[in-house]
Amino acid sequence: MTGPEHYREGEKHIREADKAETPDEASRHMSAAQTHFNAAHIALLAATHQPGSVAWQEAIGP
């Protein structure tokens, strides 16, 4: 997944948490959202601070 894809997935999990039927289900979605937002943030930082790094560019996608 690319950084933007992780961000969109995080947004999806927040919407699902809002519709959750139980607190446990909402918590699982919020945890997944946080994980995706962290991955998106790392991808952004890697692209910003190491723009010439071939390894990072391959890891984070286009």
MARLUM-295095 format. One record per residue (C-alpha): x negated, y negated, z. Coordinates in steps of 0.25 Angstrom, whole numbers, plus 2048, in hexadecimal, padded with zeros to 3 digits. Layout:
N
{u=X	v=Y	w=Z} .
...
***
This chain:
62
{u=800	v=800	w=800} .
{u=7FB	v=7F2	w=7FD} .
{u=7FC	v=7E7	w=807} .
{u=809	v=7E1	w=801} .
{u=80F	v=7EF	w=801} .
{u=80C	v=7F0	w=810} .
{u=812	v=7E3	w=812} .
{u=81F	v=7E7	w=80B} .
{u=820	v=7F4	w=812} .
{u=81F	v=7ED	w=81F} .
{u=82A	v=7E3	w=81C} .
{u=832	v=7F0	w=818} .
{u=830	v=7F6	w=826} .
{u=834	v=7E9	w=82D} .
{u=841	v=7E9	w=825} .
{u=843	v=7F8	w=829} .
{u=840	v=7F5	w=837} .
{u=84C	v=7EA	w=837} .
{u=855	v=7F5	w=832} .
{u=850	v=800	w=83C} .
{u=85B	v=808	w=844} .
{u=852	v=80A	w=850} .
{u=847	v=803	w=857} .
{u=83D	v=80E	w=854} .
{u=840	v=80D	w=845} .
{u=83E	v=7FE	w=845} .
{u=831	v=800	w=84D} .
{u=82C	v=80A	w=842} .
{u=82F	v=800	w=837} .
{u=828	v=7F5	w=83E} .
{u=81C	v=7FD	w=841} .
{u=81B	v=801	w=832} .
{u=81D	v=7F2	w=82E} .
{u=812	v=7EE	w=837} .
{u=809	v=7F9	w=831} .
{u=80C	v=7F4	w=823} .
{u=80A	v=7E5	w=827} .
{u=7FC	v=7E9	w=82D} .
{u=7F8	v=7F0	w=820} .
{u=7FD	v=7E4	w=817} .
{u=7F5	v=7DB	w=820} .
{u=7E8	v=7E3	w=81F} .
{u=7EA	v=7E4	w=810} .
{u=7EB	v=7D5	w=80F} .
{u=7DF	v=7D2	w=818} .
{u=7D7	v=7DC	w=810} .
{u=7DB	v=7D6	w=803} .
{u=7D8	v=7C8	w=809} .
{u=7CB	v=7CA	w=810} .
{u=7C5	v=7D5	w=807} .
{u=7CA	v=7D2	w=7F9} .
{u=7BE	v=7D8	w=7F2} .
{u=7BE	v=7E5	w=7FA} .
{u=7C1	v=7F0	w=7F0} .
{u=7C4	v=7FA	w=7FB} .
{u=7CF	v=7F0	w=802} .
{u=7D5	v=7ED	w=7F4} .
{u=7D7	v=7FC	w=7F1} .
{u=7DC	v=7FE	w=7FF} .
{u=7E7	v=7F3	w=7FF} .
{u=7EB	v=7F4	w=7F0} .
{u=7EE	v=7EA	w=7E6} .
***
